[in-house]
Amino acid sequence: MRRLQRNWMRAFLATGLFLLTLHGFGGPPALASEDAERVDAVSLAALLIRDGHFDRAEAVLNQADEAAVPKEDQARFHTLRGLALLHRSAFKEAGTALERALSLEGVEKPAYLYLAQSRYGTGDYPAALKALDRGGAELLEMPGTFLVRAQCRWKLGEAEAAWSSLDEGETRFPDDARFVRRKLFLLVELGLFQEAVELGERFFTHYVVKEADFLAFGEALRKNRQYEKALAFLENARLRFPENETFPLLLSNLYRETGNLRFSARLMEEAAYRNPKYVQEAAERYRAAGDLRKALYHNARIENQKDKIRQRLAILLQMGRYEMASAMAGRIRRLGLLDNEDIRYALAYAHYQVGRRREAEAHLKKLTRSDLFRKAAMLRKAMESENDGRHE
């Protein structure tokens, strides 16, 4: 839910930038000759915000002498400051700046939308709705108005009103994909998964959407345990975006959750060939699937020696190659891995299996963790039993 809120705030800010350009904040005005070598703070901040440099714009406004700002630029000064604060999620401070702007003459109507965004950010949804109402009919020409209103209604538990706001926004702005996108995730949140899939077909077919939209929708289905729908959707997305390495990762995790370990391993292997950072996980997935030869193959590709040896020891033990595991003792010691008691016990077990009782006991004596201490006791009993059998 927090991620969803962050995404919404980014969408609101994008709307804000669009309105900023429309309403005359896009660049510095012509300067008098005596001011030709300087650009006033308000115009410079507007230019910086237009180019996406919110932090620099805020710094310019903070350093400006507010008292020296001409009266006709005061409202714009505080509006720009509010936008800069919104960008870094300083919602309370942004609201203060925007209220100040709205108390002055010459303020632009979008400031009411920005104020609503700031109130939404603080969790004061009724105040956000009130700010939209204060903006009047002019705000109905701005897509962000309906997006903010819908999200506020949803947060207040008014799902039907939220849907109505999205409907109205989509009717007024049929080419704006954000309304259908929000409806899509609203259906998922309501648990109406079949309806979400049907709407998704329209959304992903008729609108220009980003790969992130496919990822988000697939992940939303997965989190809600709609595994079959998520698998079908993500498999289609993987074919549509063959160069995107995230789809194989999501599918790999999804197949693991549904118990198909072999498919999970194959997809992680695909990701590993694209990006070596997934090699260790590919080996681990094959180990979990029982394909130990493949696991060992990918383990050999791991660059980090500690990670490689730690995993190789586990694979060799699972394969029953105890002699090879026991022979790793010197390398394990040189890499400083014996501080890990799981590795120490695994090495002791390998020594035991090949008859190196003294080496096994040397490691068992250094175990202190309670669960491993019990395992060590059982291993000692096994060694004692075998010794007794030989004496007989």
Residue pairs with C-beta under 8 A, 6 or more apart in sequence:
4 185
7 216
8 120
8 147
8 151
9 86
9 89
9 117
9 120
9 121
11 144
11 147
11 178
12 86
12 117
12 120
12 144
12 147
12 148
13 83
13 86
13 87
13 117
15 113
15 142
15 143
15 144
15 147
16 83
16 86
16 110
16 113
16 114
16 117
16 144
17 49
17 50
17 52
19 110
19 113
19 142
19 144
20 26
20 46
20 49
20 50
20 83
20 110
21 50
23 108
23 109
23 110
24 108
25 46
25 49
25 50
25 76
25 79
25 80
25 108
26 46
26 47
26 50
27 43
27 46
27 47
27 50
28 39
28 40
28 43
28 44
28 46
28 47
29 43
31 38
31 39
31 40
39 47
40 69
40 73
41 60
41 61
41 63
41 64
41 69
41 77
42 61
42 64
42 69
42 73
42 76
42 77
42 80
44 57
44 60
45 57
45 58
45 60
45 61
45 77
45 80
45 81
45 84
46 57
46 76
46 80
48 54
48 56
48 57
48 60
49 57
49 80
49 83
49 84
54 83
54 84
54 87
54 88
55 84
55 87
55 88
57 80
57 83
57 84
58 81
58 84
58 85
58 88
61 77
61 80
61 81
61 84
64 77
66 77
69 77
72 106
74 101
74 104
74 106
75 101
75 102
75 104
75 105
75 106
75 107
75 108
75 111
76 101
76 106
76 108
77 101
78 97
78 98
78 100
78 101
78 104
79 97
79 98
79 101
79 107
79 108
79 110
79 111
79 114
81 97
82 94
82 95
82 97
82 98
82 101
82 111
82 114
82 115
82 118
83 94
83 114
85 91
85 93
85 94
85 97
85 118
86 94
86 114
86 117
86 118
86 121
89 121
91 117
91 118
91 119
91 120
91 121
91 122
92 118
92 122
94 114
94 117
94 118
94 121
95 115
95 118
95 119
95 122
98 111
98 114
98 115
98 118
99 115
101 107
101 111
102 111
102 112
102 115
102 134
109 135
109 136
109 138
109 139
110 142
112 131
112 132
112 134
112 135
112 136
112 139
113 131
113 132
113 135
113 139
113 142
113 144
113 145
113 148
115 131
116 128
116 129
116 131
116 132
116 135
116 145
116 148
116 152
117 128
117 144
117 148
119 125
119 127
119 128
119 130
119 131
120 128
120 148
120 151
120 152
120 155
123 155
125 152
125 155
125 156
126 152
126 156
128 148
128 152
129 149
129 152
129 153
132 139
132 145
132 148
132 149
135 145
139 145
140 172
143 169
143 172
143 173
143 176
143 178
143 179
145 169
146 165
146 166
146 168
146 169
146 172
146 173
146 179
147 166
147 169
147 178
147 179
147 182
149 165
150 162
150 163
150 165
150 166
150 169
150 182
151 162
151 182
153 159
153 161
153 162
153 165
154 162
154 186
154 189
159 186
159 190
162 186
163 183
163 186
166 179
166 182
166 183
166 186
169 176
169 179
170 176
170 179
170 180
170 183
173 179
177 203
177 207
177 208
177 209
180 199
180 202
180 203
180 207
181 203
181 209
181 213
183 199
184 196
184 199
184 200
184 203
184 217
185 196
185 216
185 217
185 220
187 193
187 195
187 196
187 199
188 196
188 217
188 220
188 221
188 224
191 224
193 221
193 224
193 226
193 229
196 217
196 221
197 229
197 233
200 217
200 233
203 209
203 213
204 213
204 214
204 217
211 237
211 241
211 244
211 246
214 233
214 234
214 237
214 240
214 241
214 247
215 237
215 246
215 247
215 250
217 233
218 230
218 233
218 234
218 237
218 247
218 250
219 250
221 227
221 229
221 230
221 233
222 230
222 250
222 253
222 254
222 257
227 254
227 257
227 258
230 254
231 251
231 254
231 255
231 258
234 247
234 250
234 251
234 254
235 251
237 247
238 244
238 247
238 248
238 251
241 247
245 271
245 274
245 275
248 267
248 268
248 270
248 271
248 274
249 267
249 268
249 271
249 278
251 263
251 267
252 263
252 264
252 265
252 267
252 268
252 271
252 285
253 264
255 261
255 263
255 264
255 267
256 264
256 285
256 288
261 285
261 288
261 289
261 290
262 289
262 291
264 285
264 288
264 289
265 282
265 285
265 286
265 288
265 289
265 291
265 294
268 278
268 281
268 282
268 285
269 282
269 285
269 286
269 294
269 298
271 278
271 282
272 278
272 279
272 281
272 282
272 298
272 301
276 301
276 303
279 298
279 301
279 302
280 298
280 299
280 302
280 304
280 307
280 308
280 311
282 298
283 294
283 295
283 296
283 297
283 298
283 299
283 301
283 302
283 311
283 315
284 295
284 311
286 292
286 294
286 295
286 298
287 295
287 311
287 314
287 315
287 318
292 315
292 318
292 319
295 315
296 312
296 315
296 316
296 319
299 308
299 311
299 312
299 315
300 308
302 308
302 311
305 335
306 335
306 336
306 337
309 328
309 331
309 332
309 335
309 337
310 337
310 340
310 343
312 328
313 325
313 328
313 332
313 343
313 346
313 347
313 350
314 346
316 322
316 324
316 325
316 328
316 350
317 325
317 346
317 349
317 350
322 350
322 353
322 354
323 354
325 346
325 347
325 350
326 347
326 350
326 351
326 353
326 354
326 356
326 359
328 347
328 350
329 347
329 351
329 359
332 338
332 343
332 347
337 343
338 344
338 347
338 363
341 367
341 368
341 369
341 372
342 372
344 363
344 366
344 367
345 363
345 364
345 367
345 372
345 375
345 376
347 363
348 359
348 360
348 361
348 363
348 364
348 367
348 376
348 379
349 360
349 379
351 357
351 359
351 360
351 363
352 360
352 379
352 382
352 383
357 383
360 379
360 383
361 380
361 383
364 376
364 379
364 380
367 373
367 376
